[in-house]
């Protein structure tokens, strides 16, 4: 006789359990999934750059940045933890999720085996409050920025070069690529953001 199926966790059960865990988890398909530990210095440096600049630009307004310890519910019962994001909802000091996430950013792992970011992308696009999605390449100054058009469909833009900017007027933020990548030395490694140019015949 087969073992009975494990019951799926509720969001409340997940967060009650997570608070006693030393590592971070997401709730995926009704079960906790541990996030990869031991981010590289490059990954951490980009996160720090983003948080510092977002905090400065959003100071005094109704929005604030949140860190990878924060979370958003991408669909009922599914909890994801982006590397950073912007929350413009009412601040509840005891809450465990962003009240009104408007932007999320994911920094790709230096290892090509960690392409789960792209699996999360479609989930993020389904979050009604989100206006911007950033997928950040750590090995070169390249960011794929998804933004909502006037009809609420998603538009993709590849931003390349330290002299470019990530303009997000709906949240009052303009990020210089030179700030995002401040202090980063780019290694001679394959880039992780897919190159969508057509191959030569």
C-alpha positions in Angstrom: 0.0 0.0 0.0 1.4 3.4 -1.0 2.1 6.0 1.6 -0.7 8.7 1.9 0.2 12.0 0.2 1.7 14.6 2.4 -0.8 17.5 3.0 0.2 20.7 1.5 1.2 23.5 3.9 -0.8 26.7 4.2 1.0 30.0 4.1 0.3 30.4 7.9 1.8 27.0 8.6 4.9 27.8 6.5 5.7 31.1 8.2 5.1 29.6 11.6 7.7 26.9 10.8 10.1 29.2 9.0 10.6 31.5 11.9 12.5 28.7 13.8 14.7 27.7 10.8 18.3 29.0 10.5 18.0 29.1 6.7 15.6 30.7 4.3 12.9 28.8 2.4 10.2 29.4 -0.2 6.8 27.7 -0.3 6.5 26.0 -3.6 3.7 23.7 -4.6 2.6 23.6 -0.9 6.0 22.5 0.4 9.0 24.3 1.7 12.0 24.6 -0.6 15.4 25.7 0.8 17.1 28.6 -0.9 20.7 28.2 -2.0 23.0 29.4 0.8 26.5 31.0 0.4 25.9 33.7 -2.2 29.1 35.0 -3.8 30.6 38.4 -2.9 29.5 39.7 -6.4 25.9 38.7 -5.7 26.0 40.3 -2.3 27.7 43.5 -3.5 25.0 44.0 -6.1 22.2 43.5 -3.5 23.9 46.0 -1.2 24.2 48.5 -4.0 20.5 48.1 -4.9 19.2 48.4 -1.3 21.3 51.5 -0.6 20.2 53.3 -3.7 16.6 52.3 -3.4 16.5 53.4 0.2 18.0 56.8 -0.7 15.6 57.4 -3.6 12.5 56.2 -1.8 13.2 58.0 1.5 10.2 60.1 2.6 7.7 58.5 0.3 5.2 55.8 0.6 7.4 53.0 -0.8 10.4 51.2 0.7 12.9 48.5 -0.4 12.8 45.1 1.1 15.5 42.5 1.3 15.7 38.8 0.6 14.3 38.1 4.0 11.0 39.6 2.7 8.6 37.7 0.5 5.7 38.0 -1.8 2.8 35.6 -2.6 3.1 35.0 -6.3 -0.1 32.9 -6.4 -2.4 31.5 -3.7 -0.2 29.5 -1.4 3.1 30.1 -3.2 5.8 32.2 -1.4 8.9 33.5 -3.2 11.8 35.6 -1.9 13.4 37.8 -4.5 16.8 39.3 -3.8 15.3 42.7 -3.3 12.2 44.6 -4.2 10.0 47.7 -3.5 6.9 47.6 -1.4 4.4 50.4 -1.6 1.8 49.0 0.7 0.9 49.9 4.3 3.7 49.0 6.6 2.8 46.3 9.2 5.9 45.7 11.4 4.6 42.1 12.2 3.8 41.1 8.6 5.9 38.5 6.8 5.0 39.5 3.2 5.2 42.7 1.1 1.8 44.3 1.2 2.0 45.9 -2.3 5.1 44.7 -4.1 5.7 47.0 -7.1 9.2 45.9 -8.2 11.3 42.7 -7.6 14.9 42.0 -8.6 16.6 38.7 -9.0 20.4 38.4 -9.4 21.5 35.4 -11.4 23.8 32.9 -9.8 27.3 32.6 -11.2 26.5 28.9 -11.8 24.4 28.1 -14.9 22.7 25.3 -13.0 20.6 27.9 -11.1 18.2 29.0 -13.7 15.2 28.7 -11.4 15.0 32.5 -11.7 13.4 32.1 -15.1 10.8 29.7 -13.7 9.9 32.4 -11.2 9.5 35.0 -13.9 6.1 33.9 -15.1 4.9 33.8 -11.4 6.1 37.3 -10.8 4.3 38.5 -14.0 1.0 37.2 -12.6 1.3 39.4 -9.5 -1.2 42.2 -10.2 0.6 44.9 -8.2 4.0 44.4 -9.8 5.1 47.0 -12.4 8.8 46.1 -12.8 10.9 42.9 -12.8 14.7 43.1 -13.0 16.9 40.1 -13.9 20.4 41.1 -13.2 23.5 39.6 -14.8 26.4 39.5 -12.3 29.2 38.8 -14.9 28.6 41.9 -17.1 26.6 45.1 -17.0 23.4 43.7 -18.4 19.9 43.8 -16.9 16.7 42.4 -18.4 14.0 44.8 -17.3 10.3 43.9 -17.7 7.9 46.7 -17.2 4.1 47.1 -17.5 2.7 48.9 -20.6 -0.3 51.1 -20.4 -2.5 48.1 -21.1 -0.8 46.2 -18.3 1.0 43.8 -20.6 4.7 43.2 -20.0 7.4 44.7 -22.2 11.0 43.5 -22.2 14.1 45.6 -22.5 17.7 44.6 -22.4 19.8 47.3 -20.7 23.5 47.0 -21.4 26.5 49.2 -20.3 27.5 51.1 -17.3 26.4 54.4 -18.9 22.7 53.3 -19.1 19.9 53.7 -16.6 16.9 51.6 -15.4 14.0 54.1 -15.4 11.0 53.1 -13.3 8.8 56.2 -13.2 5.8 54.4 -11.7 7.7 54.0 -8.4 9.8 57.1 -8.7 13.2 55.4 -9.2 15.9 55.7 -11.7 18.9 53.4 -11.2 22.2 54.1 -12.9 23.8 50.9 -14.1 27.1 52.3 -12.7 25.5 52.4 -9.3 24.0 48.9 -9.6 27.5 47.6 -10.5 29.5 49.9 -8.3 32.8 48.1 -7.2 32.1 45.0 -9.4 35.0 43.5 -11.4 33.6 41.5 -14.2 35.1 38.1 -14.6 35.7 36.5 -18.0 32.9 34.0 -17.6 29.9 33.1 -19.7 27.0 35.5 -19.2 23.8 34.1 -17.7 21.3 36.5 -19.3 20.3 34.7 -22.5 21.4 36.4 -25.8 18.3 36.5 -27.9 19.9 37.6 -31.1 19.3 35.3 -34.0 22.3 33.0 -34.8 24.1 33.7 -38.0 23.0 31.3 -40.8 
